[in-house]
Protein backbone atom coordinates (compact mmCIF):
# COMPACT_ATOMS: atom_id res chain seq x y z
CA UNK A 1 0.00 0.00 0.00
CA UNK A 2 1.58 3.31 -1.06
CA UNK A 3 1.65 6.12 1.48
CA UNK A 4 3.44 9.08 -0.05
CA UNK A 5 2.33 12.52 1.17
CA UNK A 6 0.22 14.60 -1.16
CA UNK A 7 1.88 16.81 -3.72
CA UNK A 8 1.99 20.52 -2.95
CA UNK A 9 0.48 21.16 -6.37
CA UNK A 10 -3.02 20.71 -5.00
CA UNK A 11 -4.94 23.96 -4.85
CA UNK A 12 -6.13 25.95 -1.89
CA UNK A 13 -9.65 26.46 -0.59
CA UNK A 14 -11.09 29.52 -2.33
CA UNK A 15 -14.45 31.10 -3.13
CA UNK A 16 -14.33 29.19 -6.42
CA UNK A 17 -14.28 25.99 -4.37
CA UNK A 18 -17.15 26.62 -1.92
CA UNK A 19 -17.85 24.29 0.98
CA UNK A 20 -21.01 22.21 0.93
CA UNK A 21 -22.02 23.18 4.46
CA UNK A 22 -21.10 25.61 7.21
CA UNK A 23 -21.89 24.40 10.73
CA UNK A 24 -21.74 26.64 13.77
CA UNK A 25 -24.28 24.95 16.07
CA UNK A 26 -23.17 22.39 18.64
CA UNK A 27 -26.60 20.75 18.33
CA UNK A 28 -26.32 20.02 14.61
CA UNK A 29 -27.12 16.31 13.93
CA UNK A 30 -23.98 15.97 11.79
CA UNK A 31 -21.86 16.97 14.77
CA UNK A 32 -23.58 14.39 16.95
CA UNK A 33 -22.99 11.70 14.30
CA UNK A 34 -19.26 12.43 14.28
CA UNK A 35 -19.04 12.31 18.07
CA UNK A 36 -20.95 8.99 18.10
CA UNK A 37 -18.19 7.34 16.04
CA UNK A 38 -15.97 7.35 19.10
CA UNK A 39 -18.03 4.34 20.20
CA UNK A 40 -17.04 0.86 19.00
CA UNK A 41 -20.64 -0.27 18.53
CA UNK A 42 -21.51 2.74 16.41
CA UNK A 43 -18.48 2.15 14.17
CA UNK A 44 -19.54 -1.46 13.67
CA UNK A 45 -23.15 -0.48 13.01
CA UNK A 46 -22.37 2.28 10.53
CA UNK A 47 -19.30 0.76 8.84
CA UNK A 48 -17.61 4.14 9.21
CA UNK A 49 -14.54 5.50 10.94
CA UNK A 50 -13.24 8.93 11.85
CA UNK A 51 -9.72 10.10 11.02
CA UNK A 52 -8.50 13.18 12.79
CA UNK A 53 -5.35 15.18 12.07
CA UNK A 54 -3.69 16.62 8.98
CA UNK A 55 -0.83 14.11 8.77
CA UNK A 56 -3.14 11.14 9.27
CA UNK A 57 -5.50 12.38 6.56
CA UNK A 58 -2.64 13.09 4.19
CA UNK A 59 -1.49 9.47 4.47
CA UNK A 60 -5.06 8.18 4.20
CA UNK A 61 -5.64 10.02 0.91
CA UNK A 62 -2.23 9.01 -0.41
CA UNK A 63 -3.11 5.35 0.24
CA UNK A 64 -6.28 5.64 -1.85
CA UNK A 65 -8.86 6.30 0.86
CA UNK A 66 -11.88 8.34 -0.24
CA UNK A 67 -13.45 10.32 2.61
CA UNK A 68 -17.20 10.63 2.58
CA UNK A 69 -17.01 13.93 4.46
CA UNK A 70 -14.22 16.33 5.37
CA UNK A 71 -14.79 18.62 8.37
CA UNK A 72 -12.32 21.45 8.76
CA UNK A 73 -11.81 24.57 10.86
CA UNK A 74 -9.49 27.19 9.31
CA UNK A 75 -8.98 28.91 12.68
CA UNK A 76 -7.12 25.81 13.90
CA UNK A 77 -4.89 25.21 10.85
CA UNK A 78 -1.18 25.13 11.64
CA UNK A 79 -0.32 26.88 8.38
CA UNK A 80 -2.05 28.04 5.20
CA UNK A 81 -0.43 25.38 3.05
CA UNK A 82 -2.56 22.76 4.77
CA UNK A 83 -5.61 24.11 2.95
CA UNK A 84 -4.51 22.17 -0.15
CA UNK A 85 -6.03 19.11 1.53
CA UNK A 86 -9.47 20.60 0.91
CA UNK A 87 -8.91 20.64 -2.83
CA UNK A 88 -7.56 17.09 -2.75
CA UNK A 89 -10.68 15.89 -0.93
CA UNK A 90 -12.93 17.80 -3.30
CA UNK A 91 -11.37 16.01 -6.28
CA UNK A 92 -12.21 12.70 -4.58
CA UNK A 93 -15.87 13.68 -4.29
CA UNK A 94 -15.84 14.30 -0.54
CA UNK A 95 -18.46 16.48 1.05
CA UNK A 96 -16.70 19.60 2.39
CA UNK A 97 -17.97 20.94 5.70
CA UNK A 98 -16.49 23.99 7.40
CA UNK A 99 -17.18 24.27 11.12
CA UNK A 100 -16.57 26.86 13.81
CA UNK A 101 -13.79 26.37 16.33
CA UNK A 102 -16.30 25.62 19.08
CA UNK A 103 -17.95 22.93 16.97
CA UNK A 104 -14.65 21.35 15.97
CA UNK A 105 -13.44 21.20 19.54
CA UNK A 106 -16.62 19.33 20.46
CA UNK A 107 -16.07 16.79 17.66
CA UNK A 108 -12.34 16.40 18.30
CA UNK A 109 -11.00 13.37 20.11
CA UNK A 110 -7.49 14.65 20.76
CA UNK A 111 -6.23 17.58 22.79
CA UNK A 112 -5.09 20.64 20.81
CA UNK A 113 -6.83 19.64 17.55
CA UNK A 114 -5.43 20.95 14.28
CA UNK A 115 -8.74 21.52 12.49
CA UNK A 116 -8.96 18.39 10.32
CA UNK A 117 -11.37 15.47 10.64
CA UNK A 118 -12.79 13.14 8.01
CA UNK A 119 -15.35 10.35 7.93
CA UNK A 120 -14.24 7.32 5.91
CA UNK A 121 -15.56 3.83 5.24
CA UNK A 122 -14.04 1.43 7.78
CA UNK A 123 -10.91 -0.34 6.60
CA UNK A 124 -11.26 -3.72 4.90
CA UNK A 125 -9.72 -6.08 7.44
CA UNK A 126 -10.17 -9.58 6.04
CA UNK A 127 -7.38 -12.12 5.72
CA UNK A 128 -8.55 -12.77 2.16
CA UNK A 129 -7.76 -9.14 1.28
CA UNK A 130 -4.07 -9.50 2.17
CA UNK A 131 -1.58 -9.74 -0.69
CA UNK A 132 1.75 -11.30 0.24
CA UNK A 133 5.13 -11.36 -1.42
CA UNK A 134 7.22 -14.51 -1.98
CA UNK A 135 8.83 -14.39 1.48
CA UNK A 136 6.39 -12.51 3.69
CA UNK A 137 6.86 -11.30 7.23
CA UNK A 138 3.60 -10.74 9.08
CA UNK A 139 2.96 -9.81 12.69
CA UNK A 140 0.12 -11.33 14.71
CA UNK A 141 -1.12 -9.50 17.80
CA UNK A 142 -3.34 -11.78 19.86
CA UNK A 143 -5.87 -10.07 22.16
CA UNK A 144 -3.76 -6.92 22.54
CA UNK A 145 -5.85 -4.64 24.71
CA UNK A 146 -4.37 -1.18 24.34
CA UNK A 147 -5.02 0.64 21.06
CA UNK A 148 -1.89 2.69 21.61
CA UNK A 149 0.23 -0.47 21.46
CA UNK A 150 -1.39 -1.52 18.19
CA UNK A 151 -0.71 1.94 16.81
CA UNK A 152 2.95 1.75 17.84
CA UNK A 153 3.23 -1.69 16.24
CA UNK A 154 1.82 -0.28 13.01
CA UNK A 155 4.50 2.41 12.96
CA UNK A 156 7.23 -0.19 13.44
CA UNK A 157 5.65 -2.45 10.81
CA UNK A 158 5.58 0.41 8.31
CA UNK A 159 9.19 1.37 9.00
CA UNK A 160 10.41 -2.24 8.71
CA UNK A 161 8.43 -3.18 5.62
CA UNK A 162 6.21 -5.78 7.31
CA UNK A 163 3.69 -7.29 4.89
CA UNK A 164 0.68 -7.25 7.24
CA UNK A 165 -0.41 -6.86 10.84
CA UNK A 166 -3.15 -9.24 11.96
CA UNK A 167 -5.28 -8.71 15.06
CA UNK A 168 -6.18 -12.21 16.24
CA UNK A 169 -9.02 -12.58 18.77
CA UNK A 170 -9.08 -8.75 18.90
CA UNK A 171 -10.35 -6.68 21.80
CA UNK A 172 -10.76 -3.56 19.69
CA UNK A 173 -11.22 -2.62 16.04
CA UNK A 174 -8.75 -1.04 13.62
CA UNK A 175 -10.97 2.06 13.41
CA UNK A 176 -10.48 2.90 17.08
CA UNK A 177 -9.54 6.62 17.24
CA UNK A 178 -6.62 5.81 19.54
CA UNK A 179 -5.16 3.43 16.96
CA UNK A 180 -5.57 6.05 14.24
CA UNK A 181 -3.88 8.67 16.41
CA UNK A 182 -1.02 6.55 17.79
CA UNK A 183 -0.20 5.05 14.39
CA UNK A 184 0.49 8.55 12.98
CA UNK A 185 -0.99 7.49 9.64
CA UNK A 186 0.73 4.08 9.45
CA UNK A 187 -2.72 2.47 9.69
CA UNK A 188 -3.16 3.46 6.05
CA UNK A 189 0.26 2.19 5.00
CA UNK A 190 0.33 -1.32 6.48
CA UNK A 191 -2.25 -3.91 5.36
CA UNK A 192 -4.27 -5.06 8.38
CA UNK A 193 -6.66 -7.92 9.07
CA UNK A 194 -8.83 -9.26 11.87
CA UNK A 195 -9.82 -12.87 12.58
CA UNK A 196 -10.29 -15.37 15.39
CA UNK A 197 -7.38 -17.56 16.44
CA UNK A 198 -8.45 -20.66 14.55
CA UNK A 199 -9.00 -18.80 11.30
CA UNK A 200 -5.69 -16.96 11.61
CA UNK A 201 -3.74 -20.15 12.30
CA UNK A 202 -5.39 -21.95 9.38
CA UNK A 203 -4.59 -19.03 7.07
CA UNK A 204 -0.93 -19.02 8.10
CA UNK A 205 -0.66 -22.78 7.52
CA UNK A 206 -2.32 -22.50 4.12
CA UNK A 207 0.36 -19.98 3.11
CA UNK A 208 3.23 -22.08 4.54
CA UNK A 209 4.17 -19.34 7.00
CA UNK A 210 6.19 -20.43 10.05
CA UNK A 211 4.95 -19.16 13.41
CA UNK A 212 7.46 -17.55 15.77
CA UNK A 213 5.88 -17.17 19.20
CA UNK A 214 7.28 -14.70 21.71
CA UNK A 215 7.12 -15.97 25.30
CA UNK A 216 9.33 -15.43 28.40
CA UNK A 217 9.28 -19.20 29.00
CA UNK A 218 11.12 -20.08 25.77
CA UNK A 219 14.66 -21.47 25.93
CA UNK A 220 15.74 -19.99 22.57
CA UNK A 221 16.57 -16.29 22.47
CA UNK A 222 15.17 -14.29 19.57
CA UNK A 223 18.64 -13.66 18.12
CA UNK A 224 19.36 -17.40 18.00
CA UNK A 225 16.20 -18.29 16.05
CA UNK A 226 16.10 -18.37 12.26
CA UNK A 227 13.76 -15.52 11.28
CA UNK A 228 14.35 -15.73 7.54
CA UNK A 229 11.80 -16.95 5.04
CA UNK A 230 8.01 -16.67 5.41
CA UNK A 231 7.31 -16.03 9.10
CA UNK A 232 4.61 -14.75 11.41
CA UNK A 233 5.87 -13.06 14.56
CA UNK A 234 3.20 -13.65 17.20
CA UNK A 235 2.92 -11.55 20.35
CA UNK A 236 0.24 -11.74 23.02
CA UNK A 237 -1.76 -9.57 25.36
CA UNK A 238 -0.09 -7.14 27.72
CA UNK A 239 -1.22 -9.04 30.80
CA UNK A 240 -1.26 -12.72 29.82
CA UNK A 241 0.97 -13.04 26.75
CA UNK A 242 0.15 -15.55 24.04
CA UNK A 243 -2.53 -18.15 24.67
CA UNK A 244 -1.71 -21.84 24.85
CA UNK A 245 -3.35 -22.25 21.44
CA UNK A 246 -0.66 -20.08 19.84
CA UNK A 247 2.17 -21.59 21.88
CA UNK A 248 1.13 -25.09 20.85
CA UNK A 249 0.89 -24.08 17.18
CA UNK A 250 4.26 -22.31 17.11
CA UNK A 251 7.10 -23.66 14.99
CA UNK A 252 9.55 -21.98 17.32
CA UNK A 253 9.23 -20.17 20.63
CA UNK A 254 11.59 -17.32 21.42
CA UNK A 255 12.32 -15.08 24.37
CA UNK A 256 13.87 -11.68 24.80
CA UNK A 257 16.60 -11.79 27.49
CA UNK A 258 15.80 -9.53 30.46
CA UNK A 259 17.90 -8.75 33.50
CA UNK A 260 15.53 -6.47 35.40
CA UNK A 261 12.89 -7.26 37.98
CA UNK A 262 9.97 -6.64 35.65
CA UNK A 263 9.25 -9.90 33.84
CA UNK A 264 8.00 -8.54 30.53
CA UNK A 265 8.47 -5.71 28.05
CA UNK A 266 5.73 -3.58 26.58
CA UNK A 267 4.20 -5.66 23.77
CA UNK A 268 4.91 -3.03 21.12
CA UNK A 269 8.56 -2.86 22.21
CA UNK A 270 8.87 -6.65 22.17
CA UNK A 271 7.37 -6.81 18.69
CA UNK A 272 9.77 -4.12 17.47
CA UNK A 273 12.81 -6.07 18.70
CA UNK A 274 11.70 -9.25 16.94
CA UNK A 275 10.75 -7.42 13.74
CA UNK A 276 14.11 -5.71 13.43
CA UNK A 277 16.02 -8.87 14.24
CA UNK A 278 14.15 -10.48 11.34
CA UNK A 279 15.03 -7.51 9.14
CA UNK A 280 18.71 -7.85 10.14
CA UNK A 281 18.83 -11.55 9.37
CA UNK A 282 17.08 -11.11 6.03
CA UNK A 283 19.41 -8.29 5.04
CA UNK A 284 22.48 -10.34 5.96
CA UNK A 285 21.36 -13.33 3.90
CA UNK A 286 20.42 -11.38 0.75
N, C-alpha and C positions, 0 to 999 in steps of 0.2 A: 504494500500500500504506500503510495507516494505521499510525502508530507512536506513539500517545499512551501515556504511562505509565499503569500501573494505578491505579484509584481507591483511595483509602485506606479505602473502605468494606469492602473484603475483610476477612474475619475473621482471627484469629490461630490458630496451632497450639495446640490444647488437648487434654485427655484425651478430649473428645467427638469429636475428629478424630484418632484414633490413626494412627500410621504403619503401613505394611504390613510393613516389615522394620526391624530394628536390626542393623547390621553393626559389629563391633568387631575382626574378624580381618583382618589384611593378606593372608591367603591365600584369602579368600573368592573364588569364581569370578566373582561380579558385579564385584568390584573389578578383577580382571584384565581383564575385558571392557571396562571403562571405560578403563583404561590403554591397551589395544590400539588404541582409536580415535584415538590420536595418529598412527597409521600410515596413510598414504595408501591403501595396498592394502586394509587392513582396512575403511576407510570405504567404499571402492568395493564390496567384497565384501558388506558388511552393509547398505549403503544407509542408514547411520546417521551422525549427527554428534554431537559433544559441544559444549555451550555452557556456559561457565563464567563466573560473575560475576553479581551481583544486577542491575546495570543492563542487562547484555546479555540476561538472561532476562526482565526486565520488558518490554523492547522486543520480544522474540520473542513473548511471550504477547499483547502488545497488537496485534501484526501478524496474529494468528490461528494461530500455531504451537501445536501440541498435543504437549507432551513425553510420551514413553512413560514415562520414569522421572525423578523428581526426587530427587537426593541432596543432603542438607543436613547441616550440622554447627552446631548452635546455639552452641557455644563460640566459633566464629569470626565470628558475626554482628556487623556494625558497630553495629546498634541493634535494639531489640526490634520496632520497626515493620516491619522487613523480613520478619518471620514471616508477614505477610499473604500473601506469595507462596505459601506452602504451601497456604493455603485456595484461592487462585486455581487452582493446579495440581490440587488435588483435584477442583474443580468441572469441570475438563477431562478427568477420568478418568485422570490420571497416577498411576503407582505412586509412593508416598511412601516414601523410604528414608532413615532417619536413620543417620549414621555417626559414629564417634569421630573426634577431631581427628587422631589418628595415621593413620587410614584415609583421611580426606579429604586430608591432606597428601601421601599416596602417589598418590592419583588426580589431584591438582591439576597443572595444566600451568604456571600462573603462580606467581611468587613472592608471598608474603604473600596467600594465598587468603582469600576472604571467606565461605567456607562454602556456596557455591551452585554446583551443577553439574547439568545436565540432559542426557538423551539424547533426541534428536529425529530424526525422519526427515530425511534429507538434503534440501536445498532443491531444488525443481524448477528446472532451469537450462537449459531449452530455448528457442530463439528463438521457437518457436510459442506459448509461454506468455506472451510479452510483449504488453502492451496499450498502444498508443501513442495520444497525443492528436493533434490536427490538425496541429500544428507541432512535432514531437518534437525533442528534443536527446538524443542518446545518446552514450556514450563507449565507445570500443573500445580495449582494452588488449591489444596483441599480444605474446605470449610474455614477459610481465612475470614476472620470476623471484621477486622478494621478496614474500612474503605481506603484510609490513608496508606496502609501497607500495600494494597493492590495497586494504588496509584504509583507508589514508589517502585514497585516491581515493573510496572509498565514503562517507566522512564528508563530503568536499567535494560529491559528487554529491547526497547527502541535503540538505545545506544550500542548494544552488543549485537544487534542484528538477529535477535531471536525470531523464529518463524511464527510463533503463536503463543498466546497465554490462555490457558484453559482454567476456568473456575469449576472445580469438581465439587459436587454437593455444596453449592454456594449458599452463603448466608446473607448475601446482598446481590444486587443486580449491577451490571456494568454502567447503567445510567445514573447511578447514585451521584448526586452533586459533589460529594466529597471525593469520589474517584475521579470525576472530571477535573476538579480543582487540583488535586494532588498529583495527577499525571501530567499537568502542564501541557496538555495537548497530545501526549503520547497515546492516549486512548484511541485517537484517530489515525495513528501510524502503525500500531501493532495489531494484527488480526487477533480477535478474541472469540472465545466460545464458552458455552455453559452446558453442563450435562451432569447426570448423576454418576456415582463412582463406577457402577457396572458398565454403563454405556461408554464412559471415558476409557476404561481399561480395555474394553473390546475394540474400540477404535484404534488405540495404540497398537494392540496386537495385530489388527488387520493391516496396519501400515508397517509392520516389522520394526517398531520403535522400541528400543530397550528402555526400561524404567530404572532410573537412578533415584533411590529414596534417601532423603536426608533424615537421619535420626541420631540422637546422641548415643544410642546403645550400639551403634555399628562398630566393628573392629577395624574397618578400612577407612583411612582418612581420605578426604575428597581429592587430595593431590596425588594419591596412590592409584585411584580408580582410573580406568580408561574411559574418558568422556568424549571420544571421537566417534564418528558415525552417527546414525540416527538415534537420538536419545530424547527422553523426557525427564527433566529434572523435577522431581516431586517434592513439595514442601507442604507441611501441615499447619494446623491452626496454631495461633499464638499460645494457647493454654495447653493443648493436649498433643500437639504434633500430628504426625500422620496416623491414620487409623490402621488397625491390624490388617484390614483388607488391602491397603496399599503396600504395607510392609511384606505381606505374604506374596504379593504379585511382583515385587521388585526383582529385577535381574541382579542388582547390586545395591547394597546399603552402604552409605557413607556418612562419616561424621566430620564435623569441623572441630579441631582441637581447641580446647579452652582451658585456661589456667586459673580463671577467677572463681569466685564463689557462686556467681549466678550461673545456673546450669543450661542456659539457652540464650542464643542471640535473637534479636528482632528478626521476624521471618523474612522481611524484605532484605535485610542485611545478609542473612544466610543465603537467600536465593542469589543475591548479587555475587557473593564469593564463588558459588558453584558455577554460575553462568560464565564468569570471567576466567575461571580455571578451564572450563570447556573451550572458551575462545582461545586461550593460550595454547592448549594442546592441539587444537585444530590448525592454528597458525603455524605451529612448529612442524606439523606433519605434512603441510602443503608444499 
